[in-house]
Amino acid sequence: MASNAKTTSKARSKTSAVRSLEQERRARDETEELEEGLEDTFPASDPVSVTSSAIPGGPKTPGQAKKVAGRKPGR
């Protein structure tokens, strides 16, 4: 029974070699996705971006600033 407990604890903790291999695989997957995206959109004027950008929205009602609790209006 003690050897079974050792096996499960070893399976849970990853060595630095395993973590490094997983990191390399993730990087390779990202590179492959980028390459695939580039192939799918070629020829194009703008390259494919690996990351996405977020554009914050405006106020709910145009022309009015967001109300902050505890602050006086106009300040």
PDB file of N, CA, C and O in Angstrom, chain B, residues numbered from 101:
ATOM      1  N   MET B 101       0.813  -1.183   0.000  1.00  0.00           N
ATOM      2  CA  MET B 101       0.000   0.000   0.000  1.00  0.00           C
ATOM      3  C   MET B 101       0.862   1.254   0.000  1.00  0.00           C
ATOM      4  O   MET B 101       0.495   2.243  -0.635  1.00  0.00           O
ATOM      5  N   ALA B 102       1.997   1.241   0.694  1.00  0.00           N
ATOM      6  CA  ALA B 102       2.876   2.402   0.752  1.00  0.00           C
ATOM      7  C   ALA B 102       3.459   2.703  -0.624  1.00  0.00           C
ATOM      8  O   ALA B 102       3.611   3.871  -0.979  1.00  0.00           O
ATOM      9  N   SER B 103       3.786   1.681  -1.403  1.00  0.00           N
ATOM     10  CA  SER B 103       4.332   1.924  -2.738  1.00  0.00           C
ATOM     11  C   SER B 103       3.284   2.553  -3.644  1.00  0.00           C
ATOM     12  O   SER B 103       3.628   3.351  -4.516  1.00  0.00           O
ATOM     13  N   ASN B 104       2.022   2.215  -3.459  1.00  0.00           N
ATOM     14  CA  ASN B 104       0.943   2.815  -4.238  1.00  0.00           C
ATOM     15  C   ASN B 104       0.819   4.303  -3.922  1.00  0.00           C
ATOM     16  O   ASN B 104       0.573   5.104  -4.824  1.00  0.00           O
ATOM     17  N   ALA B 105       0.986   4.685  -2.662  1.00  0.00           N
ATOM     18  CA  ALA B 105       0.921   6.086  -2.259  1.00  0.00           C
ATOM     19  C   ALA B 105       2.080   6.871  -2.870  1.00  0.00           C
ATOM     20  O   ALA B 105       1.903   8.019  -3.278  1.00  0.00           O
ATOM     21  N   LYS B 106       3.269   6.258  -2.936  1.00  0.00           N
ATOM     22  CA  LYS B 106       4.419   6.914  -3.552  1.00  0.00           C
ATOM     23  C   LYS B 106       4.167   7.155  -5.036  1.00  0.00           C
ATOM     24  O   LYS B 106       4.494   8.221  -5.558  1.00  0.00           O
ATOM     25  N   THR B 107       3.596   6.182  -5.705  1.00  0.00           N
ATOM     26  CA  THR B 107       3.339   6.296  -7.135  1.00  0.00           C
ATOM     27  C   THR B 107       2.376   7.439  -7.421  1.00  0.00           C
ATOM     28  O   THR B 107       2.591   8.212  -8.354  1.00  0.00           O
ATOM     29  N   THR B 108       1.324   7.553  -6.629  1.00  0.00           N
ATOM     30  CA  THR B 108       0.357   8.628  -6.867  1.00  0.00           C
ATOM     31  C   THR B 108       0.958   9.986  -6.566  1.00  0.00           C
ATOM     32  O   THR B 108       0.670  10.946  -7.281  1.00  0.00           O
ATOM     33  N   SER B 109       1.784  10.106  -5.535  1.00  0.00           N
ATOM     34  CA  SER B 109       2.385  11.405  -5.238  1.00  0.00           C
ATOM     35  C   SER B 109       3.387  11.795  -6.319  1.00  0.00           C
ATOM     36  O   SER B 109       3.515  12.980  -6.629  1.00  0.00           O
ATOM     37  N   LYS B 110       4.093  10.840  -6.895  1.00  0.00           N
ATOM     38  CA  LYS B 110       5.024  11.130  -7.984  1.00  0.00           C
ATOM     39  C   LYS B 110       4.272  11.555  -9.234  1.00  0.00           C
ATOM     40  O   LYS B 110       4.732  12.424  -9.974  1.00  0.00           O
ATOM     41  N   ALA B 111       3.119  10.947  -9.471  1.00  0.00           N
ATOM     42  CA  ALA B 111       2.332  11.300 -10.646  1.00  0.00           C
ATOM     43  C   ALA B 111       1.798  12.724 -10.538  1.00  0.00           C
ATOM     44  O   ALA B 111       1.621  13.394 -11.555  1.00  0.00           O
ATOM     45  N   ARG B 112       1.544  13.189  -9.339  1.00  0.00           N
ATOM     46  CA  ARG B 112       1.002  14.533  -9.137  1.00  0.00           C
ATOM     47  C   ARG B 112       2.070  15.607  -9.281  1.00  0.00           C
ATOM     48  O   ARG B 112       1.812  16.663  -9.858  1.00  0.00           O
ATOM     49  N   SER B 113       3.273  15.345  -8.758  1.00  0.00           N
ATOM     50  CA  SER B 113       4.332  16.354  -8.840  1.00  0.00           C
ATOM     51  C   SER B 113       5.116  16.149 -10.130  1.00  0.00           C
ATOM     52  O   SER B 113       5.551  15.039 -10.437  1.00  0.00           O
ATOM     53  N   LYS B 114       5.291  17.231 -10.879  1.00  0.00           N
ATOM     54  CA  LYS B 114       5.983  17.154 -12.161  1.00  0.00           C
ATOM     55  C   LYS B 114       7.428  17.583 -11.981  1.00  0.00           C
ATOM     56  O   LYS B 114       7.726  18.524 -11.246  1.00  0.00           O
ATOM     57  N   THR B 115       8.306  16.890 -12.653  1.00  0.00           N
ATOM     58  CA  THR B 115       9.715  17.258 -12.622  1.00  0.00           C
ATOM     59  C   THR B 115       9.932  18.451 -13.541  1.00  0.00           C
ATOM     60  O   THR B 115       9.064  18.800 -14.340  1.00  0.00           O
ATOM     61  N   SER B 116      11.086  19.066 -13.420  1.00  0.00           N
ATOM     62  CA  SER B 116      11.384  20.217 -14.273  1.00  0.00           C
ATOM     63  C   SER B 116      11.461  19.798 -15.741  1.00  0.00           C
ATOM     64  O   SER B 116      11.132  20.590 -16.624  1.00  0.00           O
ATOM     65  N   ALA B 117      11.890  18.572 -16.010  1.00  0.00           N
ATOM     66  CA  ALA B 117      11.959  18.079 -17.385  1.00  0.00           C
ATOM     67  C   ALA B 117      10.560  17.962 -17.987  1.00  0.00           C
ATOM     68  O   ALA B 117      10.349  18.309 -19.149  1.00  0.00           O
ATOM     69  N   VAL B 118       9.613  17.476 -17.202  1.00  0.00           N
ATOM     70  CA  VAL B 118       8.236  17.336 -17.681  1.00  0.00           C
ATOM     71  C   VAL B 118       7.630  18.713 -17.930  1.00  0.00           C
ATOM     72  O   VAL B 118       6.979  18.939 -18.950  1.00  0.00           O
ATOM     73  N   ARG B 119       7.849  19.636 -16.985  1.00  0.00           N
ATOM     74  CA  ARG B 119       7.319  20.992 -17.164  1.00  0.00           C
ATOM     75  C   ARG B 119       7.928  21.654 -18.398  1.00  0.00           C
ATOM     76  O   ARG B 119       7.227  22.339 -19.143  1.00  0.00           O
ATOM     77  N   SER B 120       9.223  21.455 -18.619  1.00  0.00           N
ATOM     78  CA  SER B 120       9.900  22.026 -19.775  1.00  0.00           C
ATOM     79  C   SER B 120       9.337  21.451 -21.073  1.00  0.00           C
ATOM     80  O   SER B 120       9.110  22.184 -22.036  1.00  0.00           O
ATOM     81  N   LEU B 121       9.115  20.149 -21.095  1.00  0.00           N
ATOM     82  CA  LEU B 121       8.548  19.499 -22.277  1.00  0.00           C
ATOM     83  C   LEU B 121       7.151  20.038 -22.566  1.00  0.00           C
ATOM     84  O   LEU B 121       6.818  20.312 -23.719  1.00  0.00           O
ATOM     85  N   GLU B 122       6.339  20.190 -21.532  1.00  0.00           N
ATOM     86  CA  GLU B 122       4.986  20.723 -21.717  1.00  0.00           C
ATOM     87  C   GLU B 122       5.029  22.154 -22.240  1.00  0.00           C
ATOM     88  O   GLU B 122       4.219  22.532 -23.087  1.00  0.00           O
ATOM     89  N   GLN B 123       5.975  22.954 -21.736  1.00  0.00           N
ATOM     90  CA  GLN B 123       6.111  24.337 -22.191  1.00  0.00           C
ATOM     91  C   GLN B 123       6.516  24.375 -23.668  1.00  0.00           C
ATOM     92  O   GLN B 123       5.988  25.180 -24.435  1.00  0.00           O
ATOM     93  N   GLU B 124       7.444  23.511 -24.064  1.00  0.00           N
ATOM     94  CA  GLU B 124       7.868  23.446 -25.464  1.00  0.00           C
ATOM     95  C   GLU B 124       6.706  23.043 -26.361  1.00  0.00           C
ATOM     96  O   GLU B 124       6.544  23.586 -27.453  1.00  0.00           O
ATOM     97  N   ARG B 125       5.903  22.098 -25.907  1.00  0.00           N
ATOM     98  CA  ARG B 125       4.753  21.652 -26.702  1.00  0.00           C
ATOM     99  C   ARG B 125       3.733  22.778 -26.864  1.00  0.00           C
ATOM    100  O   ARG B 125       3.178  22.961 -27.948  1.00  0.00           O
ATOM    101  N   ARG B 126       3.484  23.537 -25.783  1.00  0.00           N
ATOM    102  CA  ARG B 126       2.543  24.658 -25.881  1.00  0.00           C
ATOM    103  C   ARG B 126       3.058  25.701 -26.869  1.00  0.00           C
ATOM    104  O   ARG B 126       2.296  26.220 -27.685  1.00  0.00           O
ATOM    105  N   ALA B 127       4.359  26.007 -26.792  1.00  0.00           N
ATOM    106  CA  ALA B 127       4.951  26.990 -27.705  1.00  0.00           C
ATOM    107  C   ALA B 127       4.866  26.489 -29.141  1.00  0.00           C
ATOM    108  O   ALA B 127       4.577  27.262 -30.054  1.00  0.00           O
ATOM    109  N   ARG B 128       5.114  25.202 -29.344  1.00  0.00           N
ATOM    110  CA  ARG B 128       5.043  24.610 -30.677  1.00  0.00           C
ATOM    111  C   ARG B 128       3.612  24.680 -31.203  1.00  0.00           C
ATOM    112  O   ARG B 128       3.395  24.977 -32.378  1.00  0.00           O
ATOM    113  N   ASP B 129       2.630  24.407 -30.332  1.00  0.00           N
ATOM    114  CA  ASP B 129       1.226  24.472 -30.735  1.00  0.00           C
ATOM    115  C   ASP B 129       0.847  25.888 -31.155  1.00  0.00           C
ATOM    116  O   ASP B 129       0.150  26.073 -32.153  1.00  0.00           O
ATOM    117  N   GLU B 130       1.304  26.895 -30.397  1.00  0.00           N
ATOM    118  CA  GLU B 130       1.015  28.286 -30.744  1.00  0.00           C
ATOM    119  C   GLU B 130       1.638  28.643 -32.089  1.00  0.00           C
ATOM    120  O   GLU B 130       1.015  29.319 -32.908  1.00  0.00           O
ATOM    121  N   THR B 131       2.869  28.188 -32.314  1.00  0.00           N
ATOM    122  CA  THR B 131       3.547  28.464 -33.575  1.00  0.00           C
ATOM    123  C   THR B 131       2.812  27.802 -34.726  1.00  0.00           C
ATOM    124  O   THR B 131       2.641  28.410 -35.783  1.00  0.00           O
ATOM    125  N   GLU B 132       2.376  26.563 -34.534  1.00  0.00           N
ATOM    126  CA  GLU B 132       1.642  25.855 -35.578  1.00  0.00           C
ATOM    127  C   GLU B 132       0.317  26.543 -35.883  1.00  0.00           C
ATOM    128  O   GLU B 132      -0.080  26.629 -37.045  1.00  0.00           O
ATOM    129  N   GLU B 133      -0.375  27.035 -34.851  1.00  0.00           N
ATOM    130  CA  GLU B 133      -1.632  27.748 -35.069  1.00  0.00           C
ATOM    131  C   GLU B 133      -1.397  29.035 -35.857  1.00  0.00           C
ATOM    132  O   GLU B 133      -2.175  29.369 -36.751  1.00  0.00           O
ATOM    133  N   LEU B 134      -0.331  29.752 -35.530  1.00  0.00           N
ATOM    134  CA  LEU B 134       0.000  30.974 -36.249  1.00  0.00           C
ATOM    135  C   LEU B 134       0.310  30.661 -37.706  1.00  0.00           C
ATOM    136  O   LEU B 134      -0.189  31.335 -38.607  1.00  0.00           O
ATOM    137  N   GLU B 135       1.125  29.648 -37.940  1.00  0.00           N
ATOM    138  CA  GLU B 135       1.469  29.260 -39.308  1.00  0.00           C
ATOM    139  C   GLU B 135       0.223  28.871 -40.098  1.00  0.00           C
ATOM    140  O   GLU B 135       0.077  29.246 -41.262  1.00  0.00           O
ATOM    141  N   GLU B 136      -0.669  28.122 -39.469  1.00  0.00           N
ATOM    142  CA  GLU B 136      -1.902  27.707 -40.133  1.00  0.00           C
ATOM    143  C   GLU B 136      -2.755  28.931 -40.475  1.00  0.00           C
ATOM    144  O   GLU B 136      -3.322  29.016 -41.565  1.00  0.00           O
ATOM    145  N   GLY B 137      -2.839  29.871 -39.540  1.00  0.00           N
ATOM    146  CA  GLY B 137      -3.593  31.093 -39.794  1.00  0.00           C
ATOM    147  C   GLY B 137      -2.993  31.906 -40.924  1.00  0.00           C
ATOM    148  O   GLY B 137      -3.719  32.475 -41.739  1.00  0.00           O
ATOM    149  N   LEU B 138      -1.667  31.964 -40.975  1.00  0.00           N
ATOM    150  CA  LEU B 138      -1.003  32.692 -42.049  1.00  0.00           C
ATOM    151  C   LEU B 138      -1.257  32.030 -43.394  1.00  0.00           C
ATOM    152  O   LEU B 138      -1.502  32.715 -44.388  1.00  0.00           O
ATOM    153  N   GLU B 139      -1.202  30.708 -43.434  1.00  0.00           N
ATOM    154  CA  GLU B 139      -1.461  29.983 -44.675  1.00  0.00           C
ATOM    155  C   GLU B 139      -2.900  30.190 -45.137  1.00  0.00           C
ATOM    156  O   GLU B 139      -3.155  30.335 -46.333  1.00  0.00           O
ATOM    157  N   ASP B 140      -3.838  30.203 -44.194  1.00  0.00           N
ATOM    158  CA  ASP B 140      -5.251  30.344 -44.546  1.00  0.00           C
ATOM    159  C   ASP B 140      -5.589  31.738 -45.057  1.00  0.00           C
ATOM    160  O   ASP B 140      -6.549  31.896 -45.811  1.00  0.00           O
ATOM    161  N   THR B 141      -4.829  32.745 -44.666  1.00  0.00           N
ATOM    162  CA  THR B 141      -5.157  34.117 -45.054  1.00  0.00           C
ATOM    163  C   THR B 141      -4.222  34.673 -46.119  1.00  0.00           C
ATOM    164  O   THR B 141      -4.352  35.840 -46.490  1.00  0.00           O
ATOM    165  N   PHE B 142      -3.300  33.889 -46.612  1.00  0.00           N
ATOM    166  CA  PHE B 142      -2.343  34.383 -47.596  1.00  0.00           C
ATOM    167  C   PHE B 142      -3.006  34.485 -48.960  1.00  0.00           C
ATOM    168  O   PHE B 142      -3.787  33.586 -49.270  1.00  0.00           O
ATOM    169  N   PRO B 143      -2.789  35.444 -49.779  1.00  0.00           N
ATOM    170  CA  PRO B 143      -2.093  36.695 -49.510  1.00  0.00           C
ATOM    171  C   PRO B 143      -3.016  37.696 -48.826  1.00  0.00           C
ATOM    172  O   PRO B 143      -4.211  37.748 -49.117  1.00  0.00           O
ATOM    173  N   ALA B 144      -2.476  38.463 -47.946  1.00  0.00           N
ATOM    174  CA  ALA B 144      -3.250  39.482 -47.239  1.00  0.00           C
ATOM    175  C   ALA B 144      -2.337  40.645 -46.889  1.00  0.00           C
ATOM    176  O   ALA B 144      -1.117  40.494 -46.832  1.00  0.00           O
ATOM    177  N   SER B 145      -2.926  41.790 -46.659  1.00  0.00           N
ATOM    178  CA  SER B 145      -2.108  42.961 -46.356  1.00  0.00           C
ATOM    179  C   SER B 145      -1.671  42.991 -44.900  1.00  0.00           C
ATOM    180  O   SER B 145      -0.598  43.509 -44.591  1.00  0.00           O
ATOM    181  N   ASP B 146      -2.487  42.441 -43.997  1.00  0.00           N
ATOM    182  CA  ASP B 146      -2.161  42.453 -42.574  1.00  0.00           C
ATOM    183  C   ASP B 146      -1.926  41.037 -42.073  1.00  0.00           C
ATOM    184  O   ASP B 146      -2.724  40.145 -42.361  1.00  0.00           O
ATOM    185  N   PRO B 147      -0.846  40.810 -41.325  1.00  0.00           N
ATOM    186  CA  PRO B 147      -0.595  39.466 -40.787  1.00  0.00           C
ATOM    187  C   PRO B 147      -1.581  39.115 -39.678  1.00  0.00           C
ATOM    188  O   PRO B 147      -2.193  39.994 -39.072  1.00  0.00           O
ATOM    189  N   VAL B 148      -1.721  37.834 -39.427  1.00  0.00           N
ATOM    190  CA  VAL B 148      -2.594  37.337 -38.373  1.00  0.00           C
ATOM    191  C   VAL B 148      -1.936  37.598 -37.029  1.00  0.00           C
ATOM    192  O   VAL B 148      -0.720  37.458 -36.900  1.00  0.00           O
ATOM    193  N   SER B 149      -2.714  37.971 -36.037  1.00  0.00           N
ATOM    194  CA  SER B 149      -2.203  38.224 -34.696  1.00  0.00           C
ATOM    195  C   SER B 149      -2.464  37.013 -33.815  1.00  0.00           C
ATOM    196  O   SER B 149      -3.550  36.435 -33.854  1.00  0.00           O
ATOM    197  N   VAL B 150      -1.472  36.628 -33.021  1.00  0.00           N
ATOM    198  CA  VAL B 150      -1.636  35.506 -32.103  1.00  0.00           C
ATOM    199  C   VAL B 150      -2.511  35.923 -30.930  1.00  0.00           C
ATOM    200  O   VAL B 150      -3.294  35.121 -30.421  1.00  0.00           O
ATOM    201  N   THR B 151      -2.381  37.169 -30.501  1.00  0.00           N
ATOM    202  CA  THR B 151      -3.164  37.656 -29.368  1.00  0.00           C
ATOM    203  C   THR B 151      -4.337  38.481 -29.864  1.00  0.00           C
ATOM    204  O   THR B 151      -4.325  38.993 -30.984  1.00  0.00           O
ATOM    205  N   SER B 152      -5.336  38.602 -29.028  1.00  0.00           N
ATOM    206  CA  SER B 152      -6.473  39.449 -29.378  1.00  0.00           C
ATOM    207  C   SER B 152      -6.425  40.703 -28.522  1.00  0.00           C
ATOM    208  O   SER B 152      -5.932  40.680 -27.394  1.00  0.00           O
ATOM    209  N   SER B 153      -6.933  41.779 -29.059  1.00  0.00           N
ATOM    210  CA  SER B 153      -6.949  43.023 -28.297  1.00  0.00           C
ATOM    211  C   SER B 153      -8.370  43.315 -27.846  1.00  0.00           C
ATOM    212  O   SER B 153      -9.335  42.972 -28.530  1.00  0.00           O
ATOM    213  N   ALA B 154      -8.485  43.945 -26.699  1.00  0.00           N
ATOM    214  CA  ALA B 154      -9.795  44.302 -26.167  1.00  0.00           C
ATOM    215  C   ALA B 154      -9.971  45.807 -26.287  1.00  0.00           C
ATOM    216  O   ALA B 154      -9.061  46.577 -25.981  1.00  0.00           O
ATOM    217  N   ILE B 155     -11.137  46.211 -26.729  1.00  0.00           N
ATOM    218  CA  ILE B 155     -11.447  47.626 -26.838  1.00  0.00           C
ATOM    219  C   ILE B 155     -12.512  47.928 -25.799  1.00  0.00           C
ATOM    220  O   ILE B 155     -13.622  47.402 -25.885  1.00  0.00           O
ATOM    221  N   PRO B 156     -12.191  48.778 -24.802  1.00  0.00           N
ATOM    222  CA  PRO B 156     -13.176  49.063 -23.759  1.00  0.00           C
ATOM    223  C   PRO B 156     -14.362  49.825 -24.333  1.00  0.00           C
ATOM    224  O   PRO B 156     -14.211  50.642 -25.242  1.00  0.00           O
ATOM    225  N   GLY B 157     -15.525  49.551 -23.798  1.00  0.00           N
ATOM    226  CA  GLY B 157     -16.733  50.212 -24.263  1.00  0.00           C
ATOM    227  C   GLY B 157     -16.890  51.595 -23.659  1.00  0.00           C
ATOM    228  O   GLY B 157     -16.210  51.944 -22.694  1.00  0.00           O
ATOM    229  N   GLY B 158     -17.780  52.367 -24.225  1.00  0.00           N
ATOM    230  CA  GLY B 158     -18.063  53.707 -23.732  1.00  0.00           C
ATOM    231  C   GLY B 158     -19.117  53.662 -22.646  1.00  0.00           C
ATOM    232  O   GLY B 158     -19.542  52.581 -22.238  1.00  0.00           O
ATOM    233  N   PRO B 159     -19.548  54.834 -22.166  1.00  0.00           N
ATOM    234  CA  PRO B 159     -20.584  54.871 -21.139  1.00  0.00           C
ATOM    235  C   PRO B 159     -21.910  54.351 -21.690  1.00  0.00           C
ATOM    236  O   PRO B 159     -22.131  54.354 -22.901  1.00  0.00           O
ATOM    237  N   LYS B 160     -22.783  53.906 -20.797  1.00  0.00           N
ATOM    238  CA  LYS B 160     -24.066  53.354 -21.220  1.00  0.00           C
ATOM    239  C   LYS B 160     -24.899  54.392 -21.961  1.00  0.00           C
ATOM    240  O   LYS B 160     -25.519  54.093 -22.981  1.00  0.00           O
ATOM    241  N   THR B 161     -24.906  55.609 -21.437  1.00  0.00           N
ATOM    242  CA  THR B 161     -25.628  56.681 -22.116  1.00  0.00           C
ATOM    243  C   THR B 161     -24.610  57.700 -22.594  1.00  0.00           C
ATOM    244  O   THR B 161     -23.831  58.212 -21.789  1.00  0.00           O
ATOM    245  N   PRO B 162     -24.596  58.002 -23.865  1.00  0.00           N
ATOM    246  CA  PRO B 162     -23.604  58.937 -24.402  1.00  0.00           C
ATOM    247  C   PRO B 162     -23.714  60.314 -23.752  1.00  0.00           C
ATOM    248  O   PRO B 162     -24.814  60.796 -23.484  1.00  0.00           O
ATOM    249  N   GLY B 163     -22.584  60.932 -23.505  1.00  0.00           N
ATOM    250  CA  GLY B 163     -22.549  62.276 -22.972  1.00  0.00           C
ATOM    251  C   GLY B 163     -22.553  62.364 -21.461  1.00  0.00           C
ATOM    252  O   GLY B 163     -22.451  63.464 -20.918  1.00  0.00           O
ATOM    253  N   GLN B 164     -22.665  61.252 -20.765  1.00  0.00           N
ATOM    254  CA  GLN B 164     -22.661  61.276 -19.306  1.00  0.00           C
ATOM    255  C   GLN B 164     -21.494  60.450 -18.785  1.00  0.00           C
ATOM    256  O   GLN B 164     -21.234  59.340 -19.249  1.00  0.00           O
ATOM    257  N   ALA B 165     -20.804  61.017 -17.817  1.00  0.00           N
ATOM    258  CA  ALA B 165     -19.675  60.311 -17.216  1.00  0.00           C
ATOM    259  C   ALA B 165     -20.182  59.258 -16.242  1.00  0.00           C
ATOM    260  O   ALA B 165     -21.302  59.346 -15.739  1.00  0.00           O
ATOM    261  N   LYS B 166     -19.353  58.274 -15.986  1.00  0.00           N
ATOM    262  CA  LYS B 166     -19.688  57.215 -15.034  1.00  0.00           C
ATOM    263  C   LYS B 166     -19.758  57.789 -13.622  1.00  0.00           C
ATOM    264  O   LYS B 166     -18.895  58.573 -13.228  1.00  0.00           O
ATOM    265  N   LYS B 167     -20.771  57.407 -12.868  1.00  0.00           N
ATOM    266  CA  LYS B 167     -20.928  57.885 -11.495  1.00  0.00           C
ATOM    267  C   LYS B 167     -20.113  56.998 -10.561  1.00  0.00           C
ATOM    268  O   LYS B 167     -20.198  55.771 -10.616  1.00  0.00           O
ATOM    269  N   VAL B 168     -19.320  57.642  -9.700  1.00  0.00           N
ATOM    270  CA  VAL B 168     -18.478  56.927  -8.754  1.00  0.00           C
ATOM    271  C   VAL B 168     -19.030  57.171  -7.357  1.00  0.00           C
ATOM    272  O   VAL B 168     -19.245  58.317  -6.964  1.00  0.00           O
ATOM    273  N   ALA B 169     -19.257  56.106  -6.612  1.00  0.00           N
ATOM    274  CA  ALA B 169     -19.800  56.225  -5.261  1.00  0.00           C
ATOM    275  C   ALA B 169     -18.826  56.992  -4.372  1.00  0.00           C
ATOM    276  O   ALA B 169     -17.620  56.751  -4.408  1.00  0.00           O
ATOM    277  N   GLY B 170     -19.366  57.929  -3.565  1.00  0.00           N
ATOM    278  CA  GLY B 170     -18.529  58.671  -2.632  1.00  0.00           C
ATOM    279  C   GLY B 170     -17.924  59.935  -3.198  1.00  0.00           C
ATOM    280  O   GLY B 170     -17.255  60.666  -2.469  1.00  0.00           O
ATOM    281  N   ARG B 171     -18.135  60.220  -4.477  1.00  0.00           N
ATOM    282  CA  ARG B 171     -17.587  61.440  -5.084  1.00  0.00           C
ATOM    283  C   ARG B 171     -18.717  62.412  -5.374  1.00  0.00           C
ATOM    284  O   ARG B 171     -19.830  62.014  -5.718  1.00  0.00           O
ATOM    285  N   LYS B 172     -18.414  63.678  -5.229  1.00  0.00           N
ATOM    286  CA  LYS B 172     -19.396  64.718  -5.520  1.00  0.00           C
ATOM    287  C   LYS B 172     -19.456  64.935  -7.029  1.00  0.00           C
ATOM    288  O   LYS B 172     -18.432  64.840  -7.705  1.00  0.00           O
ATOM    289  N   PRO B 173     -20.636  65.224  -7.562  1.00  0.00           N
ATOM    290  CA  PRO B 173     -20.740  65.494  -9.003  1.00  0.00           C
ATOM    291  C   PRO B 173     -19.906  66.709  -9.389  1.00  0.00           C
ATOM    292  O   PRO B 173     -19.825  67.679  -8.636  1.00  0.00           O
ATOM    293  N   GLY B 174     -19.296  66.653 -10.548  1.00  0.00           N
ATOM    294  CA  GLY B 174     -18.497  67.769 -11.044  1.00  0.00           C
ATOM    295  C   GLY B 174     -17.070  67.768 -10.559  1.00  0.00           C
ATOM    296  O   GLY B 174     -16.337  68.712 -10.854  1.00  0.00           O
ATOM    297  N   ARG B 175     -16.637  66.759  -9.830  1.00  0.00           N
ATOM    298  CA  ARG B 175     -15.259  66.701  -9.342  1.00  0.00           C
ATOM    299  C   ARG B 175     -14.563  65.501  -9.861  1.00  0.00           C
ATOM    300  O   ARG B 175     -13.390  65.286  -9.553  1.00  0.00           O
TER     301      ARG B 175
END
